[in-house]
Every structure is written in C-alpha cells, then in structure tokens.
C-alpha cells in the first residue's frame, strides 16, 4: 500500500536536479591590449570603456557573467602570435578584444580566422582587417585607417589648400591613413608634394621638420598617436611651423594627448568619428558615467571600448546568451545599429563602422565639435570577400 508513495518520492528525487540546473558558465573575454609603452594609456581607456558598458548592464551581457583574461600585447607584432595564443589556446576565451597597434591586430586577425575565434577590434584601423582579411567572425568598433585620413583630405581640399606634405611613422596605420588623405585631397584638386616618415616609435622629428620648413607647403597632414603625438605637436610648434604652415591631422594626433601637449595643440584641427563636446544625449550620459566611475574624462578610445561591448551584447542578446550559436550571433552583430556616444552607426558587410566623421578643434583639454566633415563614411573594404 505504501509502494506508490515511495515510488513517487523516488521520481521526485530523480527529477530534482533538472529543476535546479547549473547556471551557464561565464563568457570568457580575452583583452589583448597594450599595458606598457607608448600606447599604454590607450589600452587602459579601451578596457575601462568596455567594462563600463558591462557594469551598466549589471555585470552581465544577455544574462551571462563576463570573465576577463588579460595579456599585454606590448605593441610588438613579433610577439603577437604567441600572445594571442595564450588567450585562445591556454585560456580558451570565447571572444578576443584587441588591439591598438595595427601590426599586432593583423596577427590577431590571422589567429582568429585560423581558430574561428570571435574577434572585436576596438581600435587598430589596419585596412586589411575589414579588407582582404575580413571574416564573419571579425568586426570592428572603431574605424579603418582610411576613414580619418580620407575625411581630413576632404576638409583640406575644401579649405582651398593645393600643396600638402604628410608625416607619420613608417608602419601600417601611418601609411594607410596617409593614403586615405592623399586619395581625398587629390580628388579635391590638391597635390601631395612628399610623404615623410620615420620608424615606429622613433620621435626624432627635427630633420623632417626642417624639410617641411624648406618646402613651404600650404598644409601638413600628420598621423601620430600617444606619446609620439605629444612630442610631435610640441616640436612642430617649437620649430615655428604652427604659425606658418597649418597642421591638420587624424584625430588621434590630439585625442588623449591635449593635456600633455599644452599650448602647442590649441587650435589644431583634426577629423575623427568622435568629438568630446558632441552634444547628444548618449554622449552626455556616457561622459558623466565614465567620469563618475573612473574620475577622469572619456576619450575616443573609451568610446571604442564601450561600443565593442555594445556590439558583443547585441549579438549575445539575439541568441539569448548562447554563444555556441555562432552564425546567428555574428549575423546579429553585423545588423546592429549601435547607439554610440559618437552618434548612431551601423556596420558594413565587412564589419567596419559606417559613421559620421567630425571636424574638431583643440580647445583647452577637449577636441570640440565644429562640423560633420563627411556624413556616414563607409570604408571601401577593398579586397574583402565574404
């Protein structure tokens, strides 16, 4: 007579584990960013921006806890493959986020493709990443090197300058940014007299500044970032060139560097996909949240980190946190309209932002918005086959 009751108890006992299923394991995010060297401050801001978005979602994306693994990429392409493999093969990360240096990012993209690991690039603009090396598992939350170069060339030509010189480091980011400037400037009727460069991260500019003074171009276009940008802007001013030859740049010349550049940077005009004083609700809320959290002002690098997390979050939301549904997740990431502090943007088929490029002017410690230089500029993604 008691058998049915006992049987019921056994059935309930066996069923109990299903009712208390284990929570999903955290999503492993591998941050491969510079923690030392000339780009260390940039890597720090990207990480802070990424983590701020996750924090604003209660520390989770699509209900999944986020676990971070970090590797200092040292801005050294020769160490990039070994470093990225620490995250892919040792830590078994689900997502790679990195990096700043284009040469390192190219190695990351190659490893991501070979291992079918999801990669979100929060800064490095190497054209090839969303060009010949494009892949369904690779997206970028920043820009292609071509974009800020091209938009600055548009502005310089519109201002009536006819003869230009360019100066940068002799590495992928510099060469590709200069190529974008040249394309737009010459399309607008200008001529580039000479491209000047020096090895990365060399900051001995004097001989090249002497050549600029001798050639007397109408305008100079420069691409430098981080510590190198600080010294270049100061040296350009000290050489007496600031008052005689207008200096324009990719926005990285003055982003995150204005305080250190001091009076030498004031009035410099650059183009980029973000301006500190962009007066839109999302940017105002973001800058307030960032300042309260980190006791410092946000910059473009923080925005790019923040948006990398937004793009990942959108993909995860589409698959209800099931990162194993890779095709659906990556497709959703490409379809997202990102409500960014820079203004809303979409991703191209190649995975690169289609975004407004702004003309900014350095004033105090901010790069202030002046105008839209080019509306919804899409990288041509030359060589991308998906």
C-alpha positions as CSV (number, residue, x, y, z in Angstrom):
1,X,0.0,0.0,0.0
2,X,3.0,2.3,0.6
3,X,4.8,1.4,-2.6
4,X,3.1,4.1,-4.8
5,X,4.2,6.8,-2.3
6,X,7.7,5.5,-2.2
7,X,7.8,5.4,-5.9
8,X,6.6,9.0,-6.2
9,X,9.3,10.1,-3.8
10,X,12.0,8.4,-5.9
11,X,10.7,10.0,-9.1
12,X,10.7,13.4,-7.4
13,X,14.2,12.9,-6.1
14,X,15.4,12.0,-9.6
15,X,13.7,15.0,-11.2
16,X,15.1,17.5,-8.6
17,X,18.5,18.1,-10.3
18,X,16.7,19.2,-13.6
19,X,14.7,21.8,-11.6
20,X,17.9,23.2,-10.2
21,X,20.0,23.3,-13.4
22,X,23.5,24.8,-13.0
23,X,23.8,28.4,-14.2
24,X,25.6,28.9,-17.5
25,X,29.4,29.3,-17.3
26,X,30.8,32.9,-17.6
27,X,31.6,34.1,-21.1
28,X,35.4,34.4,-21.3
29,X,36.6,37.7,-22.8
30,X,40.3,37.9,-23.7
31,X,41.5,41.5,-23.5
32,X,44.8,41.8,-25.6
33,X,45.7,45.5,-25.2
34,X,48.9,47.5,-24.6
35,X,49.7,47.8,-20.9
36,X,53.2,49.2,-21.4
37,X,54.9,51.5,-23.9
38,X,53.6,54.5,-26.0
39,X,50.1,53.1,-26.3
40,X,49.6,52.0,-22.7
41,X,47.2,54.9,-21.9
42,X,45.1,54.0,-24.9
43,X,44.7,50.3,-23.9
44,X,43.7,51.4,-20.4
45,X,40.9,53.6,-21.8
46,X,39.6,50.9,-24.1
47,X,39.4,48.4,-21.2
48,X,37.7,51.0,-19.0
49,X,35.1,51.7,-21.7
50,X,34.4,48.0,-22.3
51,X,34.0,47.3,-18.6
52,X,31.8,50.4,-18.1
53,X,29.2,49.1,-20.5
54,X,29.2,45.7,-18.9
55,X,28.9,47.3,-15.5
56,X,25.9,49.3,-16.7
57,X,24.2,46.1,-17.7
58,X,24.6,44.7,-14.1
59,X,27.9,43.0,-14.8
60,X,26.3,40.7,-17.4
61,X,25.6,40.6,-21.1
62,X,22.4,38.8,-22.1
63,X,22.3,37.3,-18.6
64,X,25.8,35.8,-18.8
65,X,28.5,36.7,-16.4
66,X,31.7,38.1,-18.0
67,X,35.1,36.7,-17.0
68,X,38.2,38.7,-18.2
69,X,41.6,37.4,-19.2
70,X,44.3,39.9,-20.0
71,X,47.6,39.9,-22.0
72,X,49.8,42.9,-22.5
73,X,50.4,42.9,-26.3
74,X,53.5,45.2,-25.8
75,X,52.6,46.9,-29.2
76,X,55.1,44.3,-30.6
77,X,54.0,42.5,-33.8
78,X,56.8,39.9,-33.4
79,X,55.2,38.7,-30.1
80,X,51.6,39.0,-31.3
81,X,51.1,35.4,-32.3
82,X,52.5,34.0,-29.1
83,X,50.5,36.5,-27.0
84,X,47.1,35.9,-28.8
85,X,47.6,32.1,-28.5
86,X,47.8,32.5,-24.7
87,X,44.2,33.7,-24.8
88,X,42.9,31.3,-27.5
89,X,44.7,28.1,-26.5
90,X,45.6,28.5,-22.9
91,X,42.6,30.4,-21.6
92,X,40.1,29.1,-24.2
93,X,38.4,32.5,-24.4
94,X,35.1,32.9,-26.3
95,X,35.8,36.4,-27.5
96,X,39.0,38.3,-28.3
97,X,39.1,42.1,-27.8
98,X,42.1,43.9,-29.2
99,X,44.1,45.9,-30.0
100,X,45.7,49.3,-30.6
101,X,48.7,48.7,-32.8
102,X,47.7,47.7,-36.4
103,X,50.7,45.3,-36.8
104,X,49.6,43.4,-33.7
105,X,46.0,43.4,-34.7
106,X,46.8,41.9,-38.1
107,X,48.4,38.9,-36.3
108,X,45.3,38.7,-34.0
109,X,43.0,38.7,-37.0
110,X,45.0,35.9,-38.7
111,X,44.9,33.8,-35.5
112,X,41.2,34.5,-35.0
113,X,40.4,33.3,-38.5
114,X,42.6,30.2,-38.2
115,X,40.9,29.2,-34.8
116,X,37.5,30.5,-35.7
117,X,37.5,32.7,-32.6
118,X,35.3,35.8,-32.4
119,X,37.4,39.0,-32.6
120,X,36.2,42.5,-31.9
121,X,38.8,45.2,-32.8
122,X,38.3,48.3,-30.5
123,X,41.0,50.5,-32.2
124,X,43.5,49.2,-34.7
125,X,42.5,50.6,-38.1
126,X,44.5,48.3,-40.4
127,X,42.6,48.4,-43.6
128,X,43.2,44.7,-44.3
129,X,41.2,43.6,-41.2
130,X,38.0,44.6,-42.9
131,X,39.6,44.3,-46.4
132,X,41.4,41.1,-47.6
133,X,41.5,39.5,-44.1
134,X,37.7,40.1,-43.4
135,X,35.8,37.3,-41.9
136,X,32.3,36.6,-40.5
137,X,33.9,36.3,-37.0
138,X,35.7,39.7,-37.2
139,X,34.1,43.1,-36.5
140,X,35.5,46.5,-35.6
141,X,34.1,49.1,-33.2
142,X,36.5,51.8,-34.3
143,X,37.4,52.8,-37.8
144,X,39.6,51.8,-40.7
145,X,42.8,53.8,-41.1
146,X,41.5,55.1,-44.5
147,X,38.5,56.8,-42.8
148,X,40.1,59.6,-40.8
149,X,42.7,60.1,-43.5
150,X,40.1,60.5,-46.2
151,X,37.9,62.8,-44.2
152,X,40.8,65.1,-43.4
153,X,41.7,65.2,-47.1
154,X,38.2,66.3,-47.9
155,X,38.4,69.1,-45.4
156,X,41.9,70.3,-46.5
157,X,40.7,70.4,-50.1
158,X,37.5,72.2,-49.2
159,X,39.6,74.9,-47.4
160,X,41.4,75.6,-50.7
161,X,44.9,74.2,-49.9
162,X,46.7,73.0,-53.0
163,X,50.1,71.8,-51.9
164,X,50.4,69.3,-49.0
165,X,53.1,67.3,-47.2
166,X,52.4,64.3,-44.9
167,X,54.3,63.0,-42.0
168,X,53.8,59.7,-40.0
169,X,55.5,56.6,-38.6
170,X,56.5,54.1,-41.2
171,X,54.0,51.4,-40.3
172,X,50.6,50.2,-41.4
173,X,48.5,52.7,-39.5
174,X,50.5,55.7,-40.7
175,X,50.8,54.6,-44.3
176,X,47.2,53.7,-44.7
177,X,45.9,56.9,-43.1
178,X,48.2,59.0,-45.3
179,X,46.9,57.0,-48.3
180,X,43.3,58.0,-47.4
181,X,44.3,61.6,-47.1
182,X,46.1,61.6,-50.4
183,X,43.1,60.0,-52.1
184,X,40.6,62.7,-51.0
185,X,43.0,65.6,-51.2
186,X,44.0,64.8,-54.8
187,X,40.3,64.1,-55.7
188,X,39.6,67.6,-54.4
189,X,42.2,69.2,-56.7
190,X,45.2,69.2,-54.4
191,X,48.7,67.7,-54.7
192,X,50.8,65.9,-52.1
193,X,54.4,67.1,-52.6
194,X,56.0,64.4,-50.4
195,X,55.3,61.8,-47.8
196,X,57.7,62.0,-44.8
197,X,58.1,59.1,-42.4
198,X,60.3,57.7,-39.6
199,X,60.4,54.3,-37.9
200,X,57.9,53.4,-35.2
201,X,58.2,54.5,-32.4
202,X,61.0,57.0,-33.2
203,X,60.3,60.6,-32.1
204,X,63.3,62.4,-33.5
205,X,61.4,64.7,-35.8
206,X,63.9,67.6,-36.3
207,X,65.3,66.6,-39.7
208,X,61.8,66.1,-41.2
209,X,60.5,69.4,-39.7
210,X,63.5,71.2,-41.3
211,X,62.4,69.7,-44.7
212,X,58.9,70.9,-44.2
213,X,60.2,74.4,-43.5
214,X,62.2,74.3,-46.6
215,X,59.4,73.1,-48.9
216,X,56.8,75.6,-47.5
217,X,53.7,73.5,-48.3
218,X,50.2,75.1,-47.9
219,X,49.3,72.4,-45.3
220,X,50.8,69.4,-43.4
221,X,48.8,66.3,-42.6
222,X,50.2,64.2,-39.6
223,X,49.3,60.9,-38.2
224,X,50.8,60.1,-34.7
225,X,49.2,58.9,-31.5
226,X,50.0,58.6,-27.8
227,X,53.4,59.7,-26.5
228,X,54.7,60.3,-30.1
229,X,51.8,62.7,-30.8
230,X,52.7,64.7,-27.7
231,X,56.3,65.2,-28.8
232,X,55.5,65.9,-32.5
233,X,53.0,68.6,-31.8
234,X,55.4,70.3,-29.3
235,X,58.3,70.0,-31.7
236,X,56.2,71.4,-34.6
237,X,55.3,74.4,-32.6
238,X,58.9,74.9,-31.3
239,X,60.2,74.8,-34.9
240,X,58.0,77.8,-35.6
241,X,55.8,75.9,-38.1
242,X,52.5,76.2,-36.3
243,X,52.2,79.8,-37.3
244,X,53.5,79.4,-40.8
245,X,52.2,76.1,-42.1
246,X,48.7,74.9,-41.0
247,X,48.8,71.5,-39.3
248,X,45.9,69.1,-39.8
249,X,45.7,65.5,-38.5
250,X,43.9,62.4,-38.0
251,X,42.1,62.9,-34.7
252,X,44.5,60.6,-32.9
253,X,47.0,63.4,-33.0
254,X,45.1,65.3,-30.3
255,X,42.9,62.6,-28.7
256,X,44.0,61.7,-25.1
257,X,47.1,63.9,-25.6
258,X,45.8,67.5,-25.3
259,X,46.7,68.0,-21.6
260,X,50.3,66.9,-22.2
261,X,50.6,68.9,-25.5
262,X,49.6,72.1,-23.7
263,X,49.5,75.4,-25.6
264,X,51.2,73.8,-28.7
265,X,48.0,71.9,-29.5
266,X,45.5,74.7,-29.1
267,X,43.6,75.5,-32.3
268,X,44.7,72.3,-34.1
269,X,42.0,70.9,-36.4
270,X,41.6,67.2,-36.9
271,X,38.9,64.8,-38.1
272,X,37.6,61.7,-36.3
273,X,34.5,59.7,-35.6
274,X,34.1,61.3,-32.2
275,X,34.3,64.8,-30.6
276,X,34.4,65.4,-26.9
277,X,31.8,68.1,-27.0
278,X,29.3,66.2,-29.2
279,X,26.0,67.4,-27.7
280,X,23.8,64.3,-27.9
281,X,22.0,62.6,-25.0
282,X,24.1,59.4,-25.4
283,X,27.4,61.2,-25.3
284,X,26.4,63.4,-22.3
285,X,25.2,60.4,-20.3
286,X,28.3,58.4,-21.3
287,X,30.8,61.1,-20.3
288,X,29.0,61.6,-17.0
289,X,29.0,57.9,-16.2
290,X,32.7,57.5,-17.2
291,X,33.8,60.5,-15.1
292,X,31.9,59.2,-12.0
293,X,33.3,55.7,-12.4
294,X,36.9,56.4,-13.2
295,X,37.4,60.1,-12.0
296,X,38.7,61.0,-15.5
297,X,37.3,62.2,-18.8
298,X,36.4,59.8,-21.5
299,X,38.1,59.9,-24.9
300,X,37.7,58.2,-28.3
301,X,39.4,55.1,-27.0
302,X,37.0,54.7,-24.2
303,X,34.1,55.2,-26.7
304,X,35.5,52.4,-28.9
305,X,35.9,50.0,-25.9
306,X,32.3,50.9,-24.8
307,X,30.9,50.2,-28.3
308,X,32.9,46.9,-28.6
309,X,30.9,45.7,-25.5
310,X,27.7,47.1,-27.0
311,X,28.2,45.1,-30.2
312,X,29.0,41.9,-28.3
313,X,26.0,42.5,-26.1
314,X,23.7,42.9,-29.2
315,X,25.0,39.6,-30.6
316,X,24.5,37.7,-27.3
317,X,21.0,39.2,-26.9
318,X,20.0,37.8,-30.3
319,X,21.0,34.3,-29.2
320,X,19.7,34.7,-25.6
321,X,23.3,34.3,-24.3
322,X,24.0,31.1,-26.1
323,X,27.5,31.9,-27.6
324,X,27.6,28.5,-29.2
325,X,25.1,29.8,-31.8
326,X,28.0,31.5,-33.6
327,X,26.4,32.1,-37.1
328,X,23.3,33.7,-35.6
329,X,25.4,35.7,-33.1
330,X,27.8,37.1,-35.8
331,X,24.9,37.9,-38.1
332,X,23.2,39.8,-35.4
333,X,26.3,41.8,-34.5
334,X,26.6,42.9,-38.2
335,X,22.9,44.0,-38.3
336,X,23.0,46.1,-35.1
337,X,22.5,49.9,-35.1
338,X,24.9,51.0,-32.3
339,X,23.6,53.8,-30.1
340,X,27.1,55.2,-29.5
341,X,28.4,58.3,-27.8
342,X,29.8,59.2,-31.2
343,X,26.2,59.1,-32.7
344,X,24.4,56.1,-34.1
345,X,26.3,53.9,-36.5
346,X,25.9,50.6,-38.4
347,X,28.4,48.0,-39.5
348,X,29.3,47.4,-43.2
349,X,29.1,43.9,-44.7
350,X,32.8,43.7,-44.0
351,X,32.3,44.5,-40.3
352,X,33.5,48.1,-40.2
353,X,31.6,51.1,-38.8
354,X,29.7,53.3,-41.3
355,X,29.9,56.5,-39.4
356,X,29.9,60.3,-39.4
357,X,33.4,61.8,-39.4
358,X,33.7,65.1,-37.5
359,X,35.8,68.2,-37.9
360,X,37.1,69.1,-34.4
361,X,39.2,71.9,-32.9
362,X,41.5,71.5,-29.9
363,X,40.3,73.9,-27.2
364,X,41.5,73.5,-23.6
365,X,41.6,69.8,-22.9
366,X,38.8,69.0,-25.3
367,X,38.5,68.3,-29.0
368,X,35.4,70.4,-29.7
369,X,32.9,69.6,-32.4
370,X,32.9,72.1,-35.3
371,X,31.1,70.3,-38.2
372,X,30.4,67.0,-39.9
373,X,33.3,66.5,-42.3
374,X,31.8,63.5,-44.1
375,X,28.4,62.0,-43.4
376,X,28.1,58.2,-42.9
377,X,31.5,57.4,-44.4
378,X,31.9,53.8,-45.3
379,X,35.3,52.2,-45.8
380,X,35.6,50.8,-49.3
381,X,36.7,47.4,-47.9
382,X,38.9,46.7,-50.9
383,X,39.7,43.0,-51.2
384,X,37.1,41.7,-48.8
385,X,35.4,38.6,-50.0
386,X,32.7,37.1,-47.7
